C-alpha cells in the first residue's frame, strides 16, 4: 500500500524542471517520504505493544439486586442442645476482638468475606466414602447446591486451596489428632475427603460408638485420629445417640480426659476445641467433692456458670499441652455458632437460608461471644508459656467466618429423604453441623496455610 502511494507521488514530478532542480526536488520528496515512513513505523509499534497488554478480567461479583434477608434472630445453641442464653452482641462491639488474632506483619486469615466461586468442590459425596450420613446433605435429598460455590477470601492476601498431595508429602511419618466434640468429627471428615483425592486412608481403629477413630495413609506413613472428648475433662455422660440424657453429666473440673491425654505423646499436630457441651446440664466435681451444678433446677446444689467450667477446662488443657515436654504443633479452634431460627433444635428451629450473610447482617450471640472471649484470654496466657517451652500454639479462629454461613447446615437433610412421604413433614433440623462438601472445607485451607507459615 505504501509502495503504491509512493510511486503515485513520484509520478507528480514535472518533467519540464531543470535537471539540477529536479535532483533537489527529488531529494526533498525522498526525505519527506522517509520521515513519513518513520512516523508510521513508530506509531504502529506503539500500537502493537499497547494492544499486547491483556487486561485481567473483572473479578466475579455477586449480584447486587438481591433482597437482603433480615439479621438472624437470637436463638439457642448447642450440639443439638438447648441454650437459655440468647442475647446478641452487635458486630461493632466485637470487631476489635475478632482482629485480636492478627500477627504484626502478617495477613489475618480470619478477616475476610465469603465470595462466589464457580469452581467445583474438591470432592463430592460420591467420591468420598468418609462422610457420615447426617452430614451427607446431597445424598439425603437437599435440593439446592448454591452453598457449594463460595470460598473464604481474606481481605489482605490470597488463600490457596488445600493441596492434598503437598500436604501428605510434608506430613510423612507424622500424626495429626483432632480432639473435641462432634464438630471436630465433622471437621475430620472434611479433612479425610480432601486427602482421599491423593490416597485413601485405611481405618485402623474405632471405639465402641464409632466416635473416636484412627486412620493410616500407608504410602506416606501418615496417621490421623479423631478423639471424642466433648468436655476435654473427665466426664461421666449418660446420653444416647439422639442427645437424650437419662441422668445429669458428672463433670470433674480438676481432671483431664485420659482418652486424649494418654495418647498425647504420639502426636505431632493437635487441633483441639471445646464449647457447646458446657451449656448442658452438669454436676460439677472438684477434689472428689460436688461443688455445684449448671442448669440443674430442682437440685439442692449451688448454681454455677458454664463460663467457670469452660475456663477451667481450657486452662487445664493448655497447661498440660504447653508443659508436657512434647513439642506438638497445637491449634486451638474457637467456638462454632449455630443458626437455629424460630426455635431450638427440639422445638421446630430451622435454618432454611440459601446464601451467606454479608458483613453487618448478623450479630454474634452473647453465649458465643463469651465463649470466644474465654478462649482468647486463655490462648494469650498459654502462648507465653508455649513460647518459653518451644511449643507452637496457634489460634484457629473460625467463629466469625462460620457465623456468616447460615446456608451450610444440613437442616432437615440430616435424615435421608425427610420429605419423600410427606412434603409437609415436621422433622428435626441440624443447624450446627456442616454439610459435606461445604463451608467447613475452608477451615482446612486455612489450616494448611498456617502449617506452611509455621514452617511445618
Secondary structure, 3 states (H helix, E strand, C coil): CHHHHHHHHHCCCCCCCCHHHHHHHHHHHHHHHHHHHHHHHHHHHHHHHHHCCCCCCCCCCCCCCCCCCCCCCCCCCCCCCCCCCCCEECHHHHHHHHCCCCCCCCCCCCCEEEEECCCCCCCCCCCCCCCCHHHCCCCCCCCCCHHHCEEEEECCCCCCCCCHHHHHHHCCCCEEEEEECHHHHHHHHHHHHHHCCCCCCEEEEECCCCCCEEEEECCCCEEEEEEECCCCEEEECCECCCCCECCCEEEEEEEECHHHHCCHHHCCEEEECCCHHHHCCEEEEECCEEEEEECCCCCCCCECCHHHHHHHHHHHHHHHHHHCCCCCEEEEECCCCCCCECCCCCCCCECCCCCCCCCCCCCEEHHHHHHHHHHHHHHHHHHHHHHHHCCCEEEECCHHHHHCCHHHCCEHHHCCCCCCCCCCCCCCCECCCCCCCCCCHHHHHHHHHHHHHCCC
